[in-house]
Structure formats: structure tokens, C-alpha cells
Amino acid sequence: MHIAVIGTGYVGLVSGAGLADFGMKVVCVDIDKNKIEKLKKGIVPFYEPGLEELVKKNIKAGRLFFTNKLEEAVKNSLVIFICVGTPPNPDGSADLSQIKEVALSLAEVIDDYKVIVTKSTVPVGTNRWIKSLIDANKKSDVSIDIISNPEFLREGSAVEDFMHPDRVIIGGESAYAIAIIKDIYRPLYLAETPFIITNLETAELIKYASNAFLATKITFINEIANFCEKVGADATVVAKGMGLDPRIGSKFLNPGPGFGGSCFPKDVKALIHQGRMVSSPFKILEAVIEVNEKQKLKVVKKLENFLGDLSGKTIGILGLSFKPNTSDVRESPALVIIPVLIKKKAKIKVYDPVAMEEFKKAAGNLKIEYASTAMDCAKEADALVILTEWNEFRFLDLSQIKKVMKNPVLIDMRNIYEPSIVKKLGFSYSGIGRI
């Protein structure tokens, strides 16, 4: 089967490479000519474990291709996956301008029956809107079917998530189109992956509801952690006790500096906006966003508790990506925390294993010193802050780090160290939700 994938970001590139690995002939389309030329050589423009190897493997096997010519890709494909971005508008709603551009472009070039599959995260009702756009503007008198097939890819483990998903959601009204999509995912079906076949609106909402619930779970444990610090309880043990209840589960119960990334913040805000539009407000989610923004600044208060006035103090920041195993810094806590520290006239040194270049682009003209190693970041620092739980930060030589620091203060916003051990080494230590 021939498939076109429009968009070569996280979702599009992982999906395209994954479908090619299933045995499909896949052509990935993007308007960025420079990106396409690099991809043809197997160069992936972002960090995602295992993805570059998967891309190169399927290029070599003659199953994965890249082009910036939409018409050429669409003409030879029965199924077209839309995988473009839906970033947030200022009011929290999803910006569907890229979706609209793709729909109108498809209307120009479609000349035969096609199945249009939306993998992009879109508000409820968007797939029907896409179909109406194409039908109203198509140049040829041909029929199309639309399918909602939301992605559930976690950055840092996206390849694994695509090849071994928890579930596959297929929303649509055409039994024929649904059968085609089920055939594409046949390798997963044979592996007994759960399939949910439903209507368009339900499929669209499953994605938003899932991300909103996980964001709520993170925010809840962060509030518990903040309370623990007030009453002398240990949030890590509380979370463990909660997680052993199978109705709750242990995942996403790790206190931290607040969630970030390309999905949770925008998807929660988009669902809030949709709720307001239909007079069904999500009060819980409104609180989730408010609490999460405040959570990012908890580290500033902790630093002031140890150092007092931060003016002239050197703060080392370990971890710039919003989570480990990705170079993505979108909505990263570091992007909120560092400007506040600079405003308080602190000197900032940072280090991240893979996200430094992306952070430089996002940080703009902020006055930041970029260190070459974690040890370099700690040199002459009045405090060291762990914001991302990269594995290399779990095994720091704390004895040596203490020697190079001006003031041995460690703020562990991921609770990756045992407080008693760190304190025995002579550090002033603070985790989150722990005394």
C-alpha cells in the first residue's frame, strides 16, 4: 500500500518511518526543502532515540521517501496522513491554520478516491470541517473519506510507542475506509493491540481527554508534594502508597517543577477553550493550568530560602528539555524559571546533554552561560538545580561537585537523590515534597 505523510515533525516522521517498517511504501512531504534534503540523507532534525536508525533502515530498504512536492506524493497514495502542528492561539484555542492549508492544498491535487487520516491533535469537530473544506474546494469530482487516528507518542520513547502502542483509535463513518486503516495497522492487530473503532468526535476527544487527565495527575501530586513540605510528610512515599492502588496506578505520580512539552499545556488549554465555547467549562483543568504555572516557580523560592537575595549569585541549572531523552524545550520549566532568576540579577549557567542548541534559540537574548559538562556547570555556583532527570544527572560525582561549588546547595526538583545521603556529603539539600 502507498501512503503519503504530510509533515515531518515528531508525529509525521515517527509515523512515516514506523509505517514504512510495517512494510508500506511511504512518502513524507514537507514544505521545508532544506529539511527534506537532510532527511533524504537520513539526517533527523531533532533528537529522538532510535528514530534516525529507523529512518535510515527504511530508506535503504526502498520503503521510505521524502519530497516537497505534494501532488506527486498524493497522486500515488491511497491513504494520506495529516501530521502538521496545531500550536496554541493566545486564547488557548488550537491554531488550525496549518490544517486548513493542507486541506486546501489536497483539494487542489486529489484526482481519485483517497482516505484522509488526521493524526494531528485537533479539536472536536475538526475532521468534519476538513472534509467540508476539501469537498467544497476540490478540483475533481472524486469522493474522499476522513478518519481520525490520534497519536499517543511520548517524546523520548516515540518509536517504541508507535511500534508497540497501548491502543489504536480509529474514528470514522465509512466501513470501507476503516477497513483500510485496520489493514495498515495489521501488524499491531496481530500482536493483539487493542483497537477502538468509534465516530470522529469520540476519537478526537479521546486524545484530549487522555492528555488532560495525565496533566491533572501530575498537578495533583505536585500539590500533594507542596503540602508534604508544610506538614513533614514525604511525597515520594505518599505517591508510592497511592500508586499501589490499581485504580490509581503509579505512572505520572512523580513530583516535579511542573509539566511542559508540546502536548500537555496546549491540549489542556485547547480543551478548556472548547468547553467554554459549548458552555461546558472545565473548572478542574482551569485549576490545573494555574497550579502548573505556579509550580514552575517553586524553585525560585527554594533558592531564596537558602541564599537570600539572589543578586550576584551564580545558579547552575542542569536540564533544559521538558523531559529526558528529547531535545524539545517547548514549555520547559527552564524557560520560565531562568528569566525570573535573571530578573532577580542572578548569574545563570546551564547544561543539558542534547537540548542546548534548541534552548539557545528559544531563550533569545537572555544572558546565559552554556557549560560543556555538568561539572563545568557546577563550578563556582552558589547553588545547583536539577530540572530534568537525565540519567547522567542521577550518577553525578557529588563529592567532586561539592569541591568546585562556591556554596554546596543542591535543589533537586526531580527527587533523584536520597536527601540523607546528599546531606551527609555536606550539601544543603532540598527536593520537592521531602524534608
N, C-alpha and C positions, 0 to 999 in steps of 0.2 A: 504494500500500500504506500502511496506517495502522500506525504504530509508537508504542509508549509507552517512554519512557526514565525509569527511576526513579533519582533522584539527580542533582543539578545542580552537582556539583563539577567538577574539571578534566576527568575522564573523561566524565561524563554530559553536561555542557554542550557540550564539543567534539564528542562523538559525536552528540548530538542535532542540533546546528547542521549538522554535516557530512552526516548522513543527509538532513536537510531539503534541503541543497544538491544532493544526488543526485536530488531530485525526490519524496521521500517526504513524507507528511503525518505530522509528528512532534509528540507532546505530551510535554513534560518534566514530571515530577512531583517535588515536594519537600515535606516537612512544614513547612519554614520559610516561613511565609506572607509575611514581610517580604521575603525573597529573591525569592519568586515575583512579588510586586508590582513589584519593581525590574526583574526580567527581562522582564516584560511590556512595560516601557518601553524595553527594550534596554540596561539598565544591568547590566554584568557585574561581579560582586562581587570579582573578582581580576584581576591583570594577566596577560594572555596576548596577545602580538602577533597582531593580525588577527581575534581572536575576536569582539570587540564589533561590528565591521563585518559579520562573517558572520551573527551573531545578528540584527542589525537588518535586514539584507538579506532574510533568510528569514521574519522576522515580517511585513515589508512585503509579501512575495510570497504570504503566506497559507499557508505550509507549516510554520511553527514556532509552537507554542503552549506555554503554561505554566499549570500548575494545581497545587493542593494536594489535589485530590480524586482519589484513586487509582482508585476504582470507575469513575468517569466515563472516565478515560484508558484503563483496561484493557478496558472493555466494547467500545470502538470499535476496538481494536487486535488484529491477528493476532499480532504479534511484540512481546515485552516484553523490553527490555534492562535488566538489573540493573547499576547503576553506583554502588553505595554503597561507603563506605570499609571497609577491613579493617585497622585500625591494630594495632600490636603489643601483646600482653599482656606483663606483667612477665617471663614466662618465655621470651619471644621468639616464641611461637606467635601466629598471626593471630587477632584478635578478630573472630569471625563473628556477633556479636550483631545487627548491622545487617542482615546477610544473612538471618539467621533471622527477624527482624522482617518483612522484605519477603516472605519465603516464606509466612509465616503470614497476612500481610495479603492476599497473592494468593489463597491458599486460600479466603479468605472471599468474594472477589468474582468469581473466574473462573466463568463460566457457559457457556463454549463452548471449543472447541479453541484452544489457544494454544501458541506456541513461546516458551519462556523462554530467553533468551540471557544468560549470565553474562559481563560484561565486567570486573567487579571481579577483582582478583588474589586467587585463593583456593587453599588447599592442595589437593593431590591427593586426590580423593575427595569434594570438596565438592559438585560438581554432582549426583552421585548422591544425596547427602544432601538437597539442595534438593528434588529430585524426590520423594524419600520423604516429606519434610515436607509438601509440597503434596498429594500423593496421600492421605496419612493424615488430613489436616485439611480437605480441600476440601468445600464445602457442596453442590456439584452433581456429578452423575455424568458428568464430562467427562474427556477424555484431554488430556494435555499432553506435549510433547516438550521435552527440555532440550538446550541447545547451549552448549559452552564456546567463547568467542570473545575470548580475551585481548587487551588493548590494549597497544600499544607506543608510547605517546605521550610524547615528551620535553617537559617543561615549557620554555617559551620558543620551541618550534617545533611545538607540538601540532597546530595547524591544518594546517600543511604535512604533518606525519606522518600525519594522518588522510586527507587528500586524496591523498597520494602515498606510501603505506606501502611498506616493504621487502617485506612479506609479509602475508597474511591467513591466520590459523589458525582452522579450524573443526573442533571436536571434537563428535562426536555418534554416535548409533546409528540414528537414523531417516533414511532416504534422503530422505523427503518433507521433513522439517524442514531437512536440509542443503541441499536444492534451494531452499527458500525463502530461506535466508540467502545463498546464492550469488546469487540473484536481486536481493536488496537491494544486494549489493556488485557488481552487474553493471558499473557504470561503471569499477570498478577491474579487473575481469576483462577488459573490452575493452581496457584500457590495458596488458594483459599483466603485471599484478601477479601474482607467484607465489602460488598458493593451496595450502595444505597441509590435506588432509582426513584426519582421524585420529579416534581414540577420545577419550573425555572425559579420561581420566587423562593421556594424552600431551599433549593441548592444554594442560591445566593446568600440566604440568611444563615445557613449552617456555618459558612466561613466567618462571618462577622460575629455570630454568637460564640463560636469557639474561641476566637482571639479575645473577645471581650471578657469571657469567663476566666481565661488564663491571666489576663491583666488584673482582673479583680482578685484572683487568688494571690498574686504577687503583692498587690497593695494591702490585702488583709494581713498577710504575715508581716509586712513591714510595720503596720500599725501595732500589731502584737509585739514586735521587737521593740518599738519605741516605748510601749507600756512596760515591757520587761525591764528596761533600763531604769524606770522610775521605781519599780517595786522589788528589784533584786532577783528577778527570775531569769532563766537562761532560754532565750528564744530558740536556740538550736535544738534543745531538748524538748521544748514545747512543740516545735514543728515535727520532731521525730515521733512524739506521742500522738499527735494528730494524724500524721501520715500513715500510721499503722492501722487506722480505721479504713477499711476498704471503701467505704462510702466517700472518703475524703481523698486518700492517696497522697503519696509523699512528693510527687513532682510539683514544681513551682511553689514550693514552700520554703525557699531559701531567702532569708532577709538580705537586703542589699540597698544600693543607692537609688533605686527606682528603675523601672523598665524603660527601654529605649528601642531603637531599631526602626526599620522601615515599615513594620506592620502594626504592632500593638497601639502606639499612640494615634496613628492616623485612622486605624479601623475603629477604635473606640470612639474617637471624635465623630467619625462618619455615621456611626450607629446612633450616637446622641442626636446628631443633626436630623437623621431620618425620623427618629422618634418625635422630635419637635414638629416636623413637617406634617405628621399624621395625628398630632395631638395625643401621643402616647409616650410621654417623656421617660427617659431612663435616669431616674434620680440616683440610683446606685452608681451608674457609670459616670455621671457628672462628678460625684464624690471621688471616684477612682482617679480621674484626671487631676483634680485639685490636690488630692493627697500625694499623688506621684510627683507632681512638680515640687511640692514642699520637701518631699523625701530626698530629692537630689541635693538639697542644701543642708542636710543634716551634718554632712562632713565639715562644713564651714564652722558650724557651732562647736563641733568636737575639737577642731584645730584651735579655736579661740579659747576653749576651756583649758587646753594645755599650754598655749603660747601667749595668751592675752592678745594685745594689739598685734595684728599680723603685718603691719607696715615694716618693710625691710626684711621680713622673714623669708627664707627660701623653702619652698614647698616642692617636694618631689612627688610626681604623680605617676603611678605605674598602671598602665592600662587606659587606652583611649577609645578602643572599639566598644560598642554597647554590650558585647558578649565575646567570649573567646572563640578562636577558630574562624574569625572573619575580619576583613579589613573595613567593614561598614561602620561608619561613625554617626550615621543619621540618628538624631535624637539621643545621642550618647550623653550620659550624665556629665562626662568631662566637658562637654560643650556648654553646659550650664554652670558648672562649678568653677571652672578656670576663670571666666570673665569676672565672676564675683570676687574671687581671690585677688585678681589683678586690680579691681576697683578698690580693694582694701589695701592696695600698694604692696602686696606680696610679690616675691620673685618666683617664677614658675619654671621648673624643669620637668620634662615629661619623657616617658619611654613606653613604647609598645612594640611587640615583636613584628607586626605586619601593618599596622594602621597609621604609621607616622605620616606617610605622604597624603593619604586621604584626610587626615586631621589638619595638615597644613592648609589644604585647600579650603576646608570648612572654617578654620579659625581665622582666616584672612590676615589682618594686620596685628593681631594680638601679639604682644611681646612675650615670647615663649622660647626657652632654651630646649632644644631637642637633643637628648642624650643618646649615646650609642649602645648602652647596656643598662641594666637595672642598677648595677654597682655605680656606674657613672652618674645615674640619676640621683643616687643617694648621697653623693659626695657633697659635703658642706651643707647638707639640708638640715633645716630645723625640724622638719617632720617629713615622713614618707607615708603616702596614701595609696592603698591598693584599691583600684576601682574596677578592674576586670580580672577574673580568676583564670588567667592564662596558667597553664601547667608549670611554666618556668618560674612563676612567682610563688608557687607552692613549695619550692625547694631552694629558696634563697639562702645564701650563707649569711645568716643574720649576725653571727659573731663578727665577720668582716665588715658587714654593712654598718654595724654599730660603731666600728672604729673610724669609718670615713665620714660619718654624720657629725654635724655640729652639735646636734641635740637629738638623742635617741628616742624619738616619738614615732610610733607606728599606728596609723589609723587603718584598720583592716575592714573595709566596707563589704567584704565578701566572706568574712569569718573563716578564712582558710588556715589560720593558725590557732593553736591552743593557747589561750591567754596566760595560763600559769607558766608554760614553757618560755614564752616570749618575755614575760616579766622577770623570770629568773636570769635571763641573759642581760638584764639591766635596762630594758626598754620601758618607757611609759606607753602603755598599750590600750587601745580601745577598738573593740569590734562593734557589731551592731546587734543590740538586744542581749548583750552579755555584760556582766560586771567584771 
